[in-house]
């Protein structure tokens, strides 16, 4: 399955992290659509997603403590194959595709990678012997009506608190062409743990390289997972300008390279 460029690019500005939900079940046809995306979108090895439609309330209360009493009815777990060198960034990339598709379907989400009892979640979703749960997201409808995707579609865009490009671009000119500027602006809007925004960008005529400004696991979350999320945004921002491009994952401290074909 290829990227749903326009659909997911549009979802970037609509996606905001939501931690409290109505408790309303999502209709089966919407969950089926999300499940199809999860089954079909496998651009890289090393990560997969699992939609949990009916977690027990005991499970949510005991094993996803940050979501206790939050109205969560469904969630998606993101599992990484820990034998894969690029497991963190691949998980971020594939997981964000699921998040953006959920947003396009009118669902709210929230990346959560810390404060989880991940071994218990792994048993719940049937993780393989080399797999670990690296993050989850609830999927549902925000308790606050103004935060719901449909409300955001109708109203003015909500601002994202993000660093300016001049603090994120460490080499090259962000404005040298339309595709690179669009790509970087989309990447700026990527979510990250505690909004740390660890990605940095180096630009030349035909590519943008993503690197991590920090290497340590602050809050128990790899910055490379965050950078994988930003890499998908980067690719969507370039492709919306009509360019064909590919993503290659790299060794530390670099994370990925987006190359225009």
N, C-alpha and C positions, 0 to 999 in steps of 0.2 A: 504494500500500500504506500502510495506517495504522500507527500505533505499536502494537507488541505490549506494551501497558502493563504488565500483571501479570508477564508473562514477563521483560521487560527490567528492571522495577523489582526483581524478586527477584534478578536477576543482578548488580545493583549491589553488593550486600554480598559476593557471591562472587568478584567480579573482583579479582585481585591481579596485579601485574606479575611475570612469570616470564621469566628470561633463559636458563635451561638446560632442555633438553628431552631426552626419551628417544631420539629418532631414530625412533620408531615412526610409521609412516604412518597417517594418519587414514582410516577407512573411507570409500569413495566416496559412500555414501548421506549421510553427515554433511557432506562437502564439497559435495555437490549441494544440500543444504538451505541451506548458507551462500551458495552461488552464487546461489540463487533470491532470497534476501534482497538480495544485492548488486544483482541485476538489477531488482528490483521497488521497492526503497525509494529513491525519488528525490524527496523533498519539496521540495528547492530546487535551482536550477541553480547550477553553478559548481564542482562536485566530483563525483568518482566513485571507486569502489574496484575493484580488480582482484585476484582470487584467483590466485596462482601455485602450481599444484599440484606441479610438478616442476622447481624451479630446479636448475641444475647445481651440483654441489659447488664447481666452480671459481668459479661466479658468487657463491655465498655466501661463499667464502673471500676473493675479491678485492674484491668490491663491497659486502659487508655485513660489514665487519670486526668490528663489535661482536658479531656472531653466530657468528664463526668457532669451530669445535669446540663448538658449543652444542647440537648435536643437532636443529637446525631442519630440518624436511622441507618444510613449506609456509609461505607467508606471504601477507599481503594488503598491497598498495600503495595508498596514498591519494593521488590526483592532484587538483590544483586548477587551475582555469582562471584564469590570472593576469590576465585582462582583467576579471574579476568583482570589484567593489568589496569584496564580503564573502567572498572566497575562503577566508580562514583560518578564520573562524568556521563557515562552511558545511562545510568539510572536517572540522573537529572534530566537528560535530554528526552528520554522516553517518557518519564513521569510527567514532564511539562506538556508533552503532546496530549496526554490524558487529561491534564488540568485544563488546557485550552479547549479541548473538545467538550469537556463538561461545561465550561463557560458558554461555549457556543450553543449548547443544549439548554441554556438558561439556569444552570446549577451554580451554586456557590461552592467554594473550595477553600482549603488552607493547607499549605505544606507544613507538616509537623515531623521533625526528625529527632527531636530531643524529648526527654521526659516520657519516653515510651518504654513499656516492658516488652522489648522486641522479641525475646524468646517465646513469650506466651502468644504474641501475635503470629509468630512464625508457625507455631503449632496450629493455630486457628485456620491459617490459610494454606497449610500443607507445603511448607518450604522444603526444598530438596536438601541433600546433605551438605552441599557447598554454598547454599544460599543463606543470606541474612536479610532481615527486614531493615531497610535503610531509612524509610520514611513512610508516612501515610498521608492521605487527605480525606477528610469527610466530603461527601457530596450530598447536597440538599438545598434547602431554601433558607436564606438568612432570616433570623428572628426580627431584625430591624428592616422594615419594608424599604427604607431608602438605600439599603445595601444590596438589595436583590438585583440580579442581572437585568431583569426586565425594567426595573426602575432606572437603572443606569443607562440603559439604551434610550429611554425617553428623555432623560434629563441631561444637564451639562456634565461633562467629563469630570470625575473626581481626580484630584491631583495625586500623584505618587511622590513620596518624599525620597528623592534620588540625588546622587552626586552629579555635578555638572560634568560634561564630557571632558573638559580640560583637566580634570583630576583623574580621569579613567584612561585616557589615551596617553601612552608613554612613548610612542614613536610614530611618526608619520602625521599626515594631515587628515583630520576627520571630515573635512569639507571638500576634498579634492574631486569627488564625483557624487552623483545622486544616490547610487546604490550603497556606497559606504556610509554616507550620512544617515540614510534611512535604516541601515542595518544597526548602526551604533545607537541610534535613538530607540529602536525596538529593544536592544539588549539592555539599555539603561533601566527599562521597566520590569526586568526580571525580578522575581522574588528571591530572597536569600535569608538565611538564618539570622535572626535579630536585625534584619536589614543591613548587614555588614557590607554587602556589595563588594566581594573580594576580587572581582574580575578586572583585568587590565587589558588594553588592546594595543597592538602594534600593527600599523597599516602600511601596505605598499600598493602599487598600482593594481594588482590582481588578487590580493588576499588580505585577510585580517587574521592575526594570530591572537588567541585568547590565552592569557596566563593568570595564575593566581597570585595575588599580592601577599598572601599569607599561606603558609603550609601546614600550620598546626590545626588540630581539631578543636576549635573553640566551641563550647557548648555541646561537645560530643558529636559535632557535624563536620564532615570534610568540606573545605571550601571548594574542592573540585566538583562536588555535587552541585553546589550553587552555580559554578561556572558551566556545567553541563546544561543547566536550565537556560543560562544566558546565551549559550551557543545556539540553541534552537531559536530563540528570539532573533539573534543575529542573522541566521539563515532566512527566516521569514521576512525580516526587514529588507534584506537584499533581493529576495525573489519577488517581493511585491513590486519592485521596480523593473521586473521583466528580465532579470539576468538569471542564467543557469549557474548553479554553484554546487559544490560538494563539501562535506565535512570530513576531516581526518583527525583522529585523536592522537595526541602527542605525549611524550614522556615529560615528567616534572622538570622544571617548574612550569613549563608550558602545558596547556590543557588541550587545545584544539586549534585547527586552522581551517578557515572558510576560504575556499579558492573559487574564483570566478572562472567558469569554463570558456 
